[in-house]
Amino acid sequence: MASRLLEDTLYTRWYRLTYIILVLYNFFRLRKGIR
């Protein structure tokens, strides 16, 4: 049970990290394109 919870936490953390990176990447690309 504990290992399962740890796996879920790691998965959520990686998912959130990837999402933030994608958002930042798109944001900077759009800003550079507008300029």
Secondary structure, DSSP 8 states (H G I E B T S, - for coil): -HHHHHHHHHHHHHHHHHHHHHHHHHHHHHHHHH-
